[in-house]
């Protein structure tokens, strides 16, 4: 693990030539995906984060059927309250 962390730190000083490209209208919006579990009473608001991802969706889409029919709408509303677009299909 420490060797992987050291390699990550070394790579940060050289992000690659594409890191400096301009951002424009066709760029993907910044996003992140988080997998988590609620700990104890949901009213306490405590969670355990299991994974952070780039937010591309494919990693999480396979779990959609486990989350119930209303999950997508609930998630969009929650993202909208946090300042996200909450657009259908995004």
Number of C-alpha atoms within 10 A of each C-alpha: 6 7 8 9 10 10 11 11 11 11 11 9 8 9 10 9 7 7 9 8 7 7 10 8 6 6 8 9 10 7 11 11 14 12 13 12 11 13 12 10 9 10 8 9 9 12 14 10 11 9 9 11 13 11 13 13 13 8 12 13 9 9 10 11 9 8 9 9 10 8 13 15 13 12 12 18 15 13 14 13 11 10 8 12 12 18 11 8 6 9
